[in-house]
């Protein structure tokens, strides 16, 4: 039986903490019902009351969402004595040979402890620009819901705690148990945070990138080059591409595609325009190009997006 310790952070995300415990308990119950041994010894540690904890090789330490609703809020929490204690605890756990996993803003705690340096990781999408600036030595994959770079694993926004727990369960109790948990909890695995990432928010972290984003939306029906975007931002193409990657984690081509996809999705959900008309409005001569883009960015065809929004809207062929 593997010991799993879930940290209870002061003012942390209560839902994230509860999801971690519930998923582990479900894994134990479903395993015993199937005639298998319960895989986990489940425990929790109140960071505010536990200055030290003895960790062992083979332990798994879970860091739920830290909480915080702005960049300044997260930065302030990282400097509090209780969160600094959590940073020390996860560092000690990893030094003892434990696996460490964190989600949402809790990933900042792992990074503060130096556990993510030189590794691939993810975090909640809206904090990605802040994370990149603060931890440039981490390869941030902000579009991914979970990055399992064992013995470290990270997950995106708060409800990605369940995705993280399924990854932990699959790693230490087997994919069969993880699949049983997903079915029992009626949970659909998600491959990407992309459908939930608001480009205006990401671009707004940098004044010049925001300028380019605003210009692109005003000129979305026309053909746009990287030189156009760089000029709108008041930078050379090379400097623009470099800054865009730091702020949004993507290339100029992907940046433009994401915004075209966002606008097209809104038009599908709020108008009766055909896919041909929407393609023209967002700068694509061929509707098939827009269809492929929407499938990639949203994992759904245009017809599904329209039906999901209206419940009775016409199918887009």
N, C-alpha and C positions, 0 to 999 in steps of 0.2 A: 504494500500500500504506500503510495507516494504522498508526502505531506505537501499541502498547498496552503499558503498563508496569504490572505487578502488584507492589504493595508486599509485601515479606515482613516481617511484623511479629514482633518478639521475643515468643516464647511465644504467637503468634497461633494461630488455628484452622488446623491443617495441612490438614484436609479442604477448607476454604474456599479456601485458597491453591491446592491441587492442582486443585480443580474449575475454578477460573478458567483455569488454564493448559490443562487438558485440553479445555475447551470451545472455547477459541481455536484450539488445534491441530486439533481436529475440524473447525472451520469452514474452516481452510486446506486440510486434506486433502480434504474433501468438495467444496470448490470446485474444486480442481485436477482431481479425478477427473471432475468434470462439464464440464471444459474451460474453466472460468472461472479468472481470476487469483486467487491466494491473497490474501485481503483484509487480512491483518494481519501486521505485523512484531512479533513477540512478544518481550518482554523482562521482566526482573524486577529489582527493586532491594531489596537487604538494607538495611533501615532502620538496623540497628545498625552497618553498615559504610560507609554512604554519607551523609556529612553534607550534601552538596549534589548536585543533579541538574539538568541543563539540560533544561527542558521547552519545547515549541513549540506554537503554535496548531495544532489538529488532532490532538494527542496524546489518548489516552484513558488515564486513571490509575485503576486498580482497587484499592480498599481492602478486602481480605478481612476476615473476622470477627476481631475483636481478641482474643477469648477472655475468660474471666471467668465465674464461676458464681454470682455474687451481686452485689447493688448495691454493697456495700463493695469487692468485688474489682475491679469495673469502675472505680469512682472512684479506687482506688489506682493502677490501670494508667494512667489518664489523666494522673496527675501524674508518671509516670516520665520521665526524660530521653529515652528512646527513642521513647515515644509522642508526647512533645512535638515531637520531631524529625519524626515522621510528620505531625503537625498542620501544621508549617511547610512540609513538602514539598507537601502537597495544596493549601495556600494559594498557594504559588508556582506550582504547576501551573495552577491556575485563573486566576491573574493573567496567566499566559502565554497563556491562551486554550484550555487543555485541558479536555476533558470529564472529570468526576470521578464515579465510581460506588463505592458502598460497601454492605456488607451486615452484618447482625447488629449486634454491638456496635461494628463498624467505623464505623457511621453516626455514633457519638459523635465520632469523629475529624473527620468532615466538619463536624459542628456546632461543635466546638471551634475550627475554622478560620474560622467565621463564614460558611460556604458555604450553610447552610440557612436563614438568617434570612429571614423573609418568604416562604419556600417551603413547598410540600407535601413531606412525607417520611414514611418508615416506618422501623421498627426491629424487632428481635425482640420479640415480644408481651410477654414477662415483664419486659422493661426499660422498657416504655412509660410506667408511672407515673414512674419516675426521669427518663426523657427529658423528659417534660412539665414536671416541676419545674425541671429544669436549663436547658431551652431553651424558655421560654414564647413566644418569638417565632417558633417553627416550627409550622406547621400539621401536626400529627402525624396520619397516617391509619394507625393501628396495625393495623386489620383487613386492610389490603392487603398482599399478598406483595411487590409491586414498585410503587414510585411513580417514574415516569419524568418528572421535571420538568426536561427538558433545558435546559442542559447538565449537569445534576446528576441522578443516579438513585440510589435507595436501595432496599434489600431487607430482608426480615424475618429470621427465625431462620436459623441456620447453613446448612442445606441449601437455603435460598432463594438461595444463591450461584448455583446453576444457573439459577434464574428470572432473576436479574439478568444473567447472562452471555447468556442468550437474548435479553433486551431489548437488550443492547449489540450483539450480533451482528445482530439485526434492524435496528437503527438504522443501523449502519455497513456491513453486508454484505448487507442485504436480508432480507425475511421468508422467502424461499425457502431461503436458507442456514440461517436459524434453525430452520425446520421440518425441514430435513434433519438438523441436529444433534440436535434433539429425538428424531427417530426413531432415529438411529444410537445415541444414548446411552440409548434406552428411557426417555425422560423425559416424564412427563405434566405439563403446565402446571397450576398451581394459581391460582385467582383470589383466594383469601382465606386469611388466617391464622386466621379465626374458629374452624374446627373444632379447632384446637390450643390455643386460649386458655382457660386454667383460670380461671374466675371467682373461685374461692376465693383463688387466689394474687393476682390483681389487687386484689380488695377488701381483702385482708389488708395492703396497703400503707398503709392508713389505718384507725385503730381504729374510727372511727364508721361508715365505710362497711362495715367487716367486721361490725359489729353489725347493720346493716341486712341484709346478706347472710345472716347466720346466722338472723335472725328470719324472713326470707322463706322459707328452706328449711324451717323448722319449721312454717310456715303455708301451705305451697305449694298445698294443696288448696282454699284459699278464695280469694274475690275480693279482690284487694289494690290499694289506691290509692297514689298518690304520697304522700298525707298519712300513710298507714300507715307507709311506708318511712321518711319523714322523722322521724316520731315515734319509730320504733325506733332511729334514729340519734341522736336527741336534738337535732334541728335543725329549722328552719323549712323548708317545702317548697322555697323559692327557694334557700336556702343549701345544702340537700342536693343539689339538681339541679346547682348550680354546682360543689360539691366532687366529686360523682360524675363529672362531665365531666372534671375535672382528673385524678382518680385512674384512672378506667377508660375515659375517652373516649367515653362513651355517655350517653343520656338514661335517666331512671328506667324508662320503658316498655321500652326495649331491654334494660336491666339485668335486669328481671324476666323478660322473654322468654328471655334467654340462660340464666338459671338454670333456668327451667322446661324448656328444651330439653336442658340437661345432665342433669337428673334423668330426663327421659323417655328419653333415649338409654341411660342406665345401666339403666333398667327393661327396655327392649327387649333389651338385650344380656345381661341376667342373670336374667330371669324369662320365664315363658310367658304373662304377662298379655296380653290382647288390647289393641289400640290404643284401643278404647273405654274399657277399664278404666284404662289408663295416662293417657288424657286427663283422666279424672275425678280421678285421684290428683295431677296437676300443675295442677289448677285450670281446666281447659277443659271447658265443657259439651258442646261440639261436637268430635268427633274430627277433623273436617275442618280445624278451626283448628290443631290440633296437627300434622296432616300438612303443612299449608302452612308452619308454623314450622320443622319439621324439614328440609323441602326447602330452605328459605332458609338455615338455619344450617349444615347439614351437606352440602348439595348432593345428598342421597340421600333416597329415600322410606323410610318405616319398615321395609318389607319387606327392603330392601337392608341396612339397619343390623343387622337381626336375623340375616340370612343370613351377613353378614360376621363376626359374633361367634361363631356356632355352627358354620357350615359345613354344617349340615344342619337348622337350625331351621325350623319351619313359617313359611310366608309370612303376613304380616299384611295382611289385605285391607281 
